[in-house]
Amino acid sequence: MTDVVRTNMRDLQKEMTRNRLKEAAVACFVENGYLATAVTDITKTAGATRATFYLHYKTKADVVNALLDELDVAYAQPFAEFATVLAQPTLDGFRTWLTEIIGMWEQTRDISIAVSDAASVEREIGDRRARSFEFETDRIAKALSTSGEWSAKQARIRAVLIFSQLGSLFMQWSARDSDLDAEEAIDVLAAMWMAALDPENFH
């Protein structure tokens, strides 16, 4: 076995262990809450030792930062596409995009719940999440401004409301006891956004 092969196998093993610890952490955070979860809970769920955990992560917050890295990658393209939809908004465009983003939420629901929980008690996580929200709000405002229908101030207000409504939908939909009908929610939210972006409603 060559040194290159050995190195690749070690790197692969490390990555698999990191992923196993992340998955175990998410399961524990969702089940017990971030604050109530101890490192020993994570290692027990992962079938690993505390020494193994600290070989890969410094703290629970370090795990959440790794999870946020995953979310940043997962949502980069969808939100870039959202800016394009907003530049020339249509009801069908909003419905299509919302359907796609809910599909993404289904894939990342538990990670998002874990991150939200951690953000409420870890200032660093909360600040990072706030910066991400601010970035997306600014991107929405810039997209709305390209239409020429809104001033910078008007675009900013609409961007904040649009992103807030989107976040509220996700929080409601991701709750364990939620009975929210996703398809109806998509129709209602798309109609609300179209009404908010129709200049004739404000003259």
N, C-alpha and C positions, 0 to 999 in steps of 0.2 A: 504494500500500500504506500503510495507516494505521500510526501509531506502536504501537497496541495489537497489531496483527497482527505487526509486526516483533518486538515484545517477546515475544509468545507463541512465535514461531518460534525466537528465540534461546534461550528457556527450554527448549523442546522439544529443541533441538540439544544443549544442555548436559546435559540428562537422558539423552539417547541416548549421549552420550560417556561419562558417568559409568557407565552400565550396561554399556557395552562394556568399559570398564576393569575393572569388577567381575567380569564374566564371564571376562575374560582372566586376572585374578588368581586366581580360583577354579581355572581349568584348570591354571595353573602350580603353584599350591599342592598340588593333588591329584597332579599328575604328578611334581613334583620335591621337594615338601615345602616348608613355609613358610620355614624357615631358609635353604634353598639357593636360594630364588627371589629374584632381584634385580629392582629396578624396571625395568631394561632388558629383562628377560625378559617382564614384563607389557606394556610398551609395544610390544615387538616382536610379541607375540601379538595385541595389540589393533590393531596397525597405526597406532600413535600415537607421538608424540614424548615425551621426558622432560618437556619444558616443559608439554605438555598434561596429563600425569599430575599434576604438581605444581600445576597450576591447579585441579585438582579434589580432590586428596588430599595431605596432608602427608607421610605415610609408608605403609608396607605395613600397619601396625597400624590406621591410619585407614581403610583399605579394609575391614579385618576388622570394625571397629566398625560400618561401614555394613552389612556382611553380618549382623551381630548384630541390627541394627535390623530387617532383613527377617525374621529368624527370630522375633523378639519379636512382630511383627505376625502372622506365619503361624501361630504356635502359641498365641496368646492365647485364641482361641475354643475350640480342642480341649481345652486344659487347664482352661478354665472348665467345659466339659461334663464333664470327668473328675471334677471335684469333685461334680457332681450325681450321677454314676453311683456314686461312693463313698458318698454319703449313704444310698443304698438299694441296696447291691451285689447283683447277680445274675450268674450265669454268662453268660447271654446278653448282658447289659449290658456286661460286660467284653470278651467276644468282639467285639461290635459296635464298641466304642470302639477296641480294639487294631487291628482291621482298618482302621478309619479313620485311625489315627495312623500305621500302616505305609504307607498310601497317601500321607500327608503326608511321611513320611521319604523315600519314593521321589522326591518332587518336590524335596526339599531336601538329599538325601544328600551331594552334593559340597560344598555350602556348609557343612554341619555338619562334614564331615571337615576342611575348611580351617580352620574356627573352632577345632576341637579341637586341631589341630596348632599353630596360633598360640598358643592358651592355654597350651601347655606351655613356651613361651619368652618370651611377653610377659606380664609381671605384670598390667598393666592389663586385658588381655583375660581372663586367668585369674580375676582378682578379679570382673570383671563377670559372667562365666559362673557363678562360685560364688554370687554374689548372686541370680542367676536361679534356680539350683537350690534355694537356700534359700527363696526366695519360693514356689516350687511345692511344696516339702516342707511348708511352713507351711500352704499352702492345702489340701493333702491331709489334714494333721492336723486342721485345723478341720472339714473335711467329715466325717471319721470321728467326731469328737467330737459331732456333731449327733445321732448315733444313740442316744446315751446309754449305749452298751454299753461304752465305753472311757473311762478316765481320761485326762487330758491327757498324762501320761507314756506310757501305753499307746498312745494314738493317735499320738504323736510317733515312737515306735519303729517302728510299722507304716508310717507315712508314709515314714520314711527307707528302710526295706527295700523298699517298693513302688517308690519312685522310683529306688533303686539298681538293682533288677532290671530296670526299664524301660530305664535307661541302658545296662546291660550287654547287654541284648537288642539295642539299637540298634547298639552298638559291634561286637558279633559279626556282626550281619546286614549291616552296612555295609562290613565288610572285603572287599577285592577277591577273596580266595580262599575266601570263605564259602560253605559248602554247606548252610547252615541252612535248613530248611524253614519258611517263615513261617507257614503254616497250622497246622502241628503246634506250633510255638512259641507261637502264640496260644492254642491249647487248653491247653497245659501251664501257661502263665503265668496264664491265667484261673482254672484249677483251683487253682493255688498261692495266688492272692490270695483266693479264696473260702475256702480252708482257713485262711488266716491271719486272716480276718475273721469266722470262725465262733466265737462266744463259747463254745460247747459244747466246743471243742477245748482250752479253757484252764481248765476247771473239774474 
